[in-house]
Amino acid sequence: MRDRVDGGSAEVAGTTWIWEPPPGVEMLVGPGGAFEIGTEDVLGVSCKVFTGRLGNIRDVLVAKTAQHGDLPNLVFPELTLSFVDVEASAARVAQWLADRGVVKGDRVAFAAANVAPYAVGWWATLVSGAIVSSLNGWWTPAELLHGVELSAPRIVLADGPRLARLAEAGLPADVAVHDLAELVDLLGPPRPDDPPLPDCEIAEDDPAVLLFTSGTTGRPKAATLSHRNFVHFPMAATLAGAIGAVLAPQPPPATPPRQPSSIQVGPLFHVSGVVPLITAHFTGSKLVFPPVGAWNETTHLELTQEHGVGGWSAVPTQFWRLLEHPDFDSYDTSSVVTVGGGGATYSPELLRLMARKLPQARLGVGYGMSETLGSGSRLGGVTMDTHPASVGTVEAMCEIEIRDEDGAVVPDGEVGEINIRGAVVFLGYWDNPEASAKVLDDRRWYATGDYGRMVDGVLFLESRMRDLIIRGGENIYPIEIENRLEEHPDVAEAAVVGVPHHQLGQEVAAVVVTKPGVDLDEQAVREWVGAELARYKVPTYVVFRDDLPYNATGKVLKHILENDIVADLGRA
């Protein structure tokens, strides 16, 4: 599944890891194959591409609707939409947007839970040539204001709770805010007077979706994903399944095969939410949406049993809660044949538990990020047995290099920054050329900021953005919380670190040094952070100290703080 090319270019020495198809699948990827692979110019750089790909997301909607027809696609508690229904509904919503002045290139922002008008509105925006601005539904009014000011949408569509926060945010006067409930009557089966889909020209490298991703400098940036990205990722995922079917064919099922299905776990403003939405159209899958509210392992098990769900995709925290549920064995999970996800490294202990609890399921987890639409490397098959502590081998349509601080590719086995290139790499950060230039070089290699090493083509993750905290699959950058803490009139200095948690992976811990003579308690610190930042960024632990440990260059020695807090928690 991989090939090593020594001396990846004339400028660097070292190893570039490039995905290559295994022997025996030429009929899939060779000339005339359903996944024929070739090399083309992508934004000035030669990249591997699927030569028979669809041109944009609107083409995906049309072609896959024709293929899958009346099969259920989006299943909400109150509404089920077939593939045909989704296309008809998207056309009506696209007309609604056009009536309000939305044209190609405009941003349409969404701030909502996973409700039906959001999912259909997503398709409607993209088939119009407009751009989805995916505002984080957990953001505070201040954070929502930043997202709106950065993406400058023509329209913001929101649900009830987010409408209230937007009203507090003080949005610019020229931004129209609409309740997503206005779209409900436009959803459903085709109607005699339905408008056609918009016919504006959409190029492969036109921007499609803005996914907000926190940065080490504080406020979130908006990773700009293209139509090309959203076509190549699901094709690569579908190819992986086709290769498995060719190399390890299963006996014919005793009963007619079920429609592929999964539960929509990720929020639609997150990479883990939009990837299933687009991939379902390629695979003809049914996406089951839980009731609005916090994810619940009991509900997940109940929906699995009710719908005979075939695929589970979640972050490690959710898998721990599912598999350790006291009533797990009382639910029928025999339909689950694929299990996977991303968001954090899966511990070998978790993988063993997954194999024991779901012995019939094929396991596979990935490493990626919003900037690559979740692509990078994938752990599964033999590699999962031989290297369970890794994040797998390079994924289809990707190239990986490990580089040192000077940008030189390091030898195998040495730790460096993970760089990714391919047709799945984003265009850059919206309206932020300086940030884009820091992570995308002139050969379109994306510097992830994550550190790892390659050993015989297997990628091991060493750290993520050095100080990054991953709590329940959500990336939390300490500097944003530290900046907020240091705005407090009674705080002299602060440092934020991650401490281990069995299910969440990590929790947020804040170490605070107060100004002389003030009295500040833990709850006051949490309330201060929570007034401006999302709930998952609020420190679980607040520790007060007289000073912080620094090195000779003035940097806080965070590893000392982490060790001390972990030791204190252990004693407690």
C-alpha positions in Angstrom: 0.0 0.0 0.0 3.0 2.3 0.0 6.2 3.0 -1.8 9.4 4.8 -0.6 11.0 7.3 -2.9 14.5 8.3 -1.6 15.6 11.8 -2.4 12.1 13.1 -2.7 13.2 16.1 -4.8 16.4 17.8 -5.9 16.2 20.3 -3.1 16.0 17.9 -0.1 17.5 14.6 0.9 15.5 12.0 2.8 12.4 10.0 2.2 9.0 10.9 0.6 6.3 8.4 1.3 3.9 8.0 -1.5 0.8 5.8 -1.7 1.0 3.1 -4.3 -1.7 0.5 -5.0 -0.9 -3.1 -3.9 -0.5 -5.8 -6.6 -3.8 -7.3 -7.8 -5.9 -4.2 -8.0 -4.9 -3.0 -11.4 -8.5 -3.3 -12.6 -9.5 -0.7 -10.1 -6.8 2.0 -10.5 -5.4 1.2 -14.0 -6.6 2.6 -17.3 -10.4 2.4 -17.6 -10.8 1.4 -13.9 -13.4 3.0 -11.7 -10.6 4.6 -9.7 -8.1 5.2 -12.5 -5.2 7.2 -11.1 -3.1 9.6 -13.1 -0.9 12.7 -12.6 -2.1 16.2 -13.3 -1.3 19.8 -12.4 -3.0 20.9 -9.2 -2.6 24.6 -8.4 0.8 24.6 -10.1 2.1 21.3 -8.6 2.1 17.8 -10.1 -0.2 15.6 -8.0 -1.8 12.2 -8.2 -5.5 12.5 -9.0 -8.5 10.3 -9.9 -8.8 10.9 -13.7 -12.4 9.9 -13.9 -13.6 12.1 -11.0 -16.6 14.3 -10.9 -16.0 18.0 -11.4 -17.5 19.5 -8.3 -19.9 19.0 -5.4 -23.0 19.8 -7.5 -21.9 17.1 -10.0 -21.6 14.7 -7.0 -25.2 15.5 -5.9 -26.6 14.9 -9.4 -24.7 11.8 -10.3 -25.2 10.0 -7.0 -28.8 10.9 -6.7 -29.3 9.3 -10.1 -27.5 6.2 -8.9 -29.1 5.8 -5.4 -32.6 7.3 -6.1 -35.2 6.6 -3.5 -32.9 4.9 -0.9 -33.0 6.8 2.4 -30.1 9.2 2.8 -30.7 11.5 5.8 -32.7 10.1 8.7 -33.7 12.6 11.3 -36.0 11.8 14.3 -38.8 13.8 12.6 -38.0 13.4 8.9 -36.4 11.0 6.5 -35.0 12.2 3.2 -34.1 10.0 0.3 -31.3 10.9 -2.1 -34.0 12.2 -4.5 -35.5 14.2 -1.7 -32.2 15.7 -0.8 -31.6 16.9 -4.4 -35.1 18.4 -4.7 -34.9 20.0 -1.3 -31.5 21.5 -2.1 -32.8 23.0 -5.3 -35.6 24.7 -3.4 -33.3 26.0 -0.7 -30.9 27.2 -3.4 -33.7 29.2 -5.0 -34.5 30.6 -1.5 -30.9 31.7 -1.1 -30.8 33.3 -4.6 -34.0 35.2 -3.8 -32.1 36.8 -0.9 -29.2 37.8 -3.1 -26.8 34.9 -2.6 -24.5 34.5 -5.7 -21.5 32.4 -6.5 -18.6 33.2 -4.1 -20.8 34.5 -1.3 -20.5 33.0 2.1 -23.5 31.5 3.8 -22.8 30.9 7.5 -24.4 28.2 9.6 -24.6 28.1 13.4 -26.7 25.2 14.5 -27.0 21.7 15.8 -27.3 18.8 13.4 -30.8 19.6 12.1 -32.3 18.8 8.7 -32.3 22.4 7.4 -28.6 22.6 8.1 -27.7 19.5 6.2 -29.9 20.4 3.2 -28.7 24.1 3.4 -25.1 22.8 3.2 -25.8 21.1 -0.2 -27.9 24.1 -1.4 -25.1 26.5 -0.7 -22.5 24.5 -2.5 -24.6 23.7 -5.6 -25.1 27.5 -5.9 -21.3 28.0 -6.1 -21.5 29.8 -2.7 -19.2 28.9 0.2 -20.3 27.4 3.5 -18.9 29.2 6.6 -19.1 26.5 9.3 -19.5 28.5 12.6 -18.8 26.3 15.6 -22.2 25.7 17.3 -20.5 25.7 20.8 -19.0 29.1 20.4 -19.8 32.0 22.7 -21.2 35.3 21.3 -17.7 36.8 21.1 -16.4 33.7 19.2 -19.4 33.8 16.8 -18.7 37.5 16.2 -15.1 36.7 15.2 -16.3 33.9 12.8 -18.8 36.2 11.2 -16.3 39.1 10.9 -13.7 36.8 9.4 -15.9 35.1 6.8 -18.1 38.1 6.0 -21.2 36.0 5.1 -24.1 37.5 3.1 -26.5 35.4 5.3 -26.3 33.6 8.6 -28.6 30.7 9.2 -29.0 29.6 12.8 -31.2 27.6 15.1 -32.8 28.9 18.3 -29.9 28.7 20.8 -27.4 30.1 18.3 -29.9 32.9 17.3 -29.9 34.0 20.9 -26.1 34.1 21.1 -25.8 35.9 17.7 -28.2 38.5 19.0 -25.8 39.1 21.9 -22.8 39.2 19.6 -23.4 42.6 18.0 -23.0 41.5 14.4 -22.4 44.0 11.6 -25.6 45.7 10.4 -25.2 44.4 6.8 -25.3 40.7 7.9 -28.7 39.1 7.5 -29.6 36.5 10.1 -32.3 34.0 9.4 -33.9 31.2 11.5 -33.2 27.8 10.0 -36.8 27.0 10.7 -37.7 29.1 7.7 -36.3 26.3 5.5 -38.4 23.5 7.0 -41.3 23.8 4.6 -38.8 23.6 1.7 -37.7 20.1 2.7 -39.2 16.9 1.4 -40.0 14.9 -1.8 -40.0 16.5 -5.3 -42.8 18.8 -6.2 -44.3 19.7 -9.6 -43.1 23.3 -9.5 -39.6 22.5 -8.3 -36.8 24.8 -9.6 -33.8 23.3 -11.3 -30.5 23.2 -9.6 -28.4 26.4 -10.2 -26.2 26.2 -13.3 -23.4 28.5 -12.5 -19.9 27.4 -13.5 -18.0 25.8 -10.6 -14.3 25.0 -11.0 -12.6 22.2 -9.1 -10.4 24.6 -7.1 -13.1 27.0 -6.2 -13.6 27.3 -2.4 -16.4 25.3 -1.0 -16.3 25.1 2.8 -14.6 27.1 5.6 -13.8 24.9 8.6 -12.7 26.9 11.6 -9.6 25.5 13.3 -7.9 27.0 16.3 -4.4 28.2 15.8 -1.4 28.7 18.1 -1.8 32.4 17.9 -5.2 32.5 19.5 -8.4 33.2 17.5 -9.6 30.5 15.1 -8.6 30.5 11.5 -10.8 29.3 8.6 -9.3 26.5 6.6 -10.6 26.8 3.0 -11.5 23.5 1.5 -12.2 23.2 -2.3 -14.6 21.2 -4.4 -11.6 19.1 -5.5 -10.9 18.2 -1.8 -14.5 17.1 -1.3 -14.4 14.9 -4.5 -11.1 13.3 -3.8 -11.5 12.4 -0.2 -14.6 10.2 -0.6 -13.2 8.6 -3.7 -10.1 7.6 -1.8 -12.2 6.2 1.1 -14.3 4.2 -1.4 -11.2 2.9 -3.1 -9.9 1.6 0.2 -13.1 -0.4 0.6 -12.9 -1.7 -3.0 -9.3 -2.8 -2.5 -10.3 -4.7 0.6 -13.1 -6.4 -1.3 -10.7 -7.5 -4.1 -7.9 -8.7 -1.8 -10.0 -10.3 0.9 -13.3 -11.3 -0.7 -16.1 -12.3 1.7 -18.4 -15.2 1.1 -21.8 -14.3 -0.4 -24.2 -13.1 2.4 -27.0 -15.5 3.4 -29.5 -12.6 3.2 -29.7 -9.7 0.8 -27.0 -7.1 1.8 -28.2 -4.1 3.7 -27.8 -0.6 2.6 -24.6 0.9 4.1 -25.4 3.0 7.2 -23.9 4.9 10.0 -24.8 7.3 12.8 -23.9 10.9 12.3 -21.8 11.6 15.4 -19.7 14.6 14.3 -21.2 18.1 14.2 -21.7 19.5 10.7 -19.3 22.4 11.5 -16.5 19.9 12.1 -14.5 17.8 9.6 -15.9 14.7 11.3 -19.4 15.9 10.4 -19.0 17.0 6.8 -16.9 14.0 5.7 -19.8 11.5 6.4 -22.2 13.8 4.7 -20.3 13.8 1.4 -19.1 10.3 1.6 -22.6 8.9 2.0 -23.4 10.1 -1.5 -20.5 8.1 -2.9 -21.4 4.9 -1.0 -25.2 5.2 -1.1 -25.3 5.2 2.7 -28.0 6.0 5.2 -27.0 8.6 7.8 -28.9 8.4 11.0 -29.0 11.6 13.0 -29.6 11.3 16.8 -31.9 13.7 18.5 -30.4 17.2 19.1 -28.4 17.4 22.3 -25.2 16.0 23.8 -24.0 12.8 22.4 -25.2 9.8 24.5 -23.8 6.3 24.4 -27.2 4.8 25.2 -28.9 6.6 22.3 -26.1 5.4 20.0 -26.6 1.8 21.0 -30.4 2.1 20.7 -30.1 3.6 17.2 -27.6 0.9 16.1 -30.1 -1.8 17.1 -33.1 0.0 15.6 -31.6 0.7 12.2 -29.1 -2.2 12.0 -26.3 0.3 11.6 -23.3 -1.1 9.8 -20.6 1.5 10.6 -19.4 3.2 13.7 -17.2 6.3 13.4 -16.3 8.2 16.6 -13.4 9.7 18.6 -11.7 7.5 21.3 -13.6 9.1 24.1 -16.9 8.0 22.6 -15.6 4.5 21.9 -14.5 4.1 25.5 -18.0 5.2 26.7 -19.7 2.8 24.2 -17.6 -0.2 24.9 -17.6 0.2 28.7 -21.4 0.8 28.9 -22.7 -1.5 31.6 -25.5 -2.7 29.3 -23.4 -3.0 26.1 -24.0 -6.8 25.8 -27.8 -6.3 26.0 -27.9 -4.5 22.7 -27.7 -6.1 19.3 -24.5 -4.7 17.7 -24.0 -7.6 15.3 -24.8 -5.3 12.3 -21.7 -3.2 13.0 -19.1 -4.4 10.4 -16.8 -1.3 10.2 -15.4 0.7 13.1 -13.1 3.7 12.9 -12.6 7.4 13.2 -9.9 9.9 14.2 -9.5 12.9 16.4 -6.7 11.5 18.5 -4.4 8.5 18.7 -6.2 5.3 19.6 -4.4 3.5 22.3 -3.5 -0.2 21.8 -5.7 -0.9 24.9 -8.7 0.7 23.2 -8.1 -1.2 19.9 -8.0 -4.5 21.8 -11.2 -3.7 23.6 -12.8 -2.8 20.2 -11.7 -6.1 18.7 -13.1 -8.1 21.7 -16.4 -6.3 21.9 -17.0 -6.1 18.1 -15.2 -9.2 16.8 -17.1 -9.1 13.5 -16.1 -5.5 12.7 -13.2 -4.4 10.6 -11.1 -1.8 12.4 -9.5 1.3 10.9 -8.5 4.7 12.2 -7.0 7.7 10.6 -4.7 10.6 11.2 -5.5 13.9 9.5 -6.9 17.4 10.2 -9.3 20.0 8.9 -6.7 21.3 6.5 -6.5 17.9 4.7 -10.2 17.0 5.2 -9.1 14.3 7.6 -6.6 12.7 5.2 -3.1 11.8 6.0 -2.4 8.2 7.2 -4.6 5.2 8.0 -4.2 2.4 10.4 -5.9 -0.9 9.6 -5.4 -4.5 8.5 -2.0 -6.1 9.1 -0.5 -2.8 10.3 -3.0 -2.6 13.1 -1.8 -6.0 14.3 1.9 -5.2 14.0 2.1 -1.5 14.9 -1.0 -0.8 17.1 0.6 2.3 18.7 1.1 4.0 15.3 -1.3 6.0 13.1 -0.7 3.7 10.1 0.7 4.2 6.6 0.2 7.0 4.0 -3.3 7.3 2.7 -4.3 7.2 -1.0 -3.8 10.5 -2.8 -1.4 11.7 -0.1 2.4 12.1 0.2 4.1 12.4 3.6 7.5 13.8 4.5 9.0 14.3 8.0 11.1 17.5 8.1 13.4 19.2 10.6 13.2 22.8 11.7 15.1 24.0 8.6 12.6 22.2 6.2 15.0 19.3 5.3 13.6 15.8 5.1 14.9 13.7 8.0 16.0 10.1 7.7 13.6 7.3 8.7 13.2 6.9 12.4 14.0 10.5 13.3 11.4 12.8 14.8 10.3 15.9 12.8 7.3 17.9 11.6 4.8 15.9 9.6 4.2 17.4 6.1 1.4 16.3 3.8 0.8 17.0 0.1 -1.9 15.9 -2.3 -5.3 16.7 -3.9 -6.9 16.7 -0.5 -4.8 19.6 0.9 -6.7 22.8 1.5 -6.4 26.1 -0.4 -5.2 28.1 2.6 -6.7 30.1 5.4 -9.5 32.4 4.5 -8.4 36.0 4.2 -5.2 35.2 6.0 -2.3 35.0 3.5 0.3 35.4 6.3 -0.9 32.3 8.1 -1.3 30.4 4.8 2.3 31.1 3.9 3.5 29.8 7.2 2.1 26.3 6.5 2.0 25.9 2.7 5.2 26.1 0.8 5.6 26.8 -2.9 5.3 23.0 -3.7 2.0 22.9 -1.7 3.4 20.8 1.1 1.3 21.5 4.2 3.3 21.7 7.5 0.9 20.2 10.0 2.6 21.4 13.2 2.4 17.8 14.4 5.5 15.9 15.2 6.2 12.3 14.4 8.5 9.7 12.8 8.4 7.2 10.0 9.6 3.7 10.6 9.5 1.4 7.5 6.6 3.4 6.1 4.6 3.4 9.4 3.9 6.8 10.9 4.2 7.3 14.7 2.7 10.4 16.2 5.0 12.0 18.9 3.1 15.1 19.8 0.4 17.4 18.3 1.4 21.0 18.0 3.6 20.4 21.1 1.2 22.0 23.5 -2.1 21.0 21.9 -4.7 19.5 24.2 -7.1 17.0 22.6 -10.2 16.7 24.8 -12.8 14.2 23.5 -11.6 14.7 20.0 -11.7 18.5 20.2 -8.4 20.4 19.6 -7.7 23.0 22.3 -4.8 25.4 22.0 -3.6 26.6 25.4 -2.6 30.1 24.3 -6.3 31.1 23.6 -7.2 30.2 27.2 -4.0 31.7 28.6 -4.8 35.0 26.8 -8.3 35.0 28.3 -6.9 34.3 31.8 -4.4 37.1 31.6 -7.1 39.5 30.8 -8.5 39.0 34.3 -7.6 42.0 36.4 -6.5 39.8 39.3 -4.3 37.4 37.3 -0.6 38.1 37.0 0.3 35.2 34.7 -1.1 31.8 33.7 -0.2 28.6 31.9 -2.6 26.0 30.5 -1.7 22.3 30.1 -3.4 19.0 29.4 -3.6 16.2 31.9 -4.6 12.6 31.1 -8.2 11.5 31.4 -9.4 7.9 30.9 -12.3 8.6 28.5 -11.7 12.1 27.2 -8.0 11.6 26.5 -7.1 14.9 28.2 -8.6 17.5 30.4 -7.7 21.2 30.6 -5.7 22.4 33.6 -4.9 26.0 34.3 -2.1 27.1 36.6 -2.7 30.7 37.8 -0.5 33.2 39.6 -2.6 36.0 41.1 -1.6 39.5 41.8 -0.6 40.3 45.4 -3.3 40.8 47.9 -6.2 39.4 45.8 -8.6 36.6 46.6 -9.5 34.5 43.6 -11.2 31.0 43.6 -11.4 28.2 41.1 -15.1 28.9 40.2 -14.4 32.5 39.5 -11.6 31.5 37.1 -13.9 29.1 35.3 -16.7 31.6 35.0 -14.2 34.2 33.6 -13.0 31.8 30.9 -16.5 30.5 30.1 -17.8 34.0 29.5 -15.7 34.3 26.3 -14.7 30.8 25.3 -16.6 27.6 24.5 -17.5 25.3 27.4 -15.0 22.6 26.4 -12.2 25.1 26.7 -13.0 25.9 30.4 -10.4 24.4 32.7 -11.5 21.4 34.7 -8.7 21.9 37.1 -7.5 25.3 38.4 -4.3 25.4 40.4 -2.9 28.5 42.1 0.8 29.0 42.5 3.2 31.7 43.7 5.1 31.6 40.4 5.6 29.5 37.2 8.8 27.6 36.3 10.8 29.1 33.5 13.9 28.1 31.5 16.8 30.3 30.7 15.1 31.7 27.6 12.0 32.7 29.5 9.7 29.8 28.3 7.4 28.2 30.8 8.4 24.6 31.5 5.0 23.1 30.9 6.2 19.5 31.3 7.0 20.3 35.0 3.5 21.7 35.5 1.9 18.7 33.9 4.0 16.3 36.0 3.1 18.2 39.2 -0.6 18.3 38.5 -0.8 14.6 37.5 1.1 13.7 40.7 -1.3 15.8 42.8 -4.3 14.3 41.1 -2.9 10.8 41.8 -2.5 11.6 45.5 -6.0 13.0 45.6 
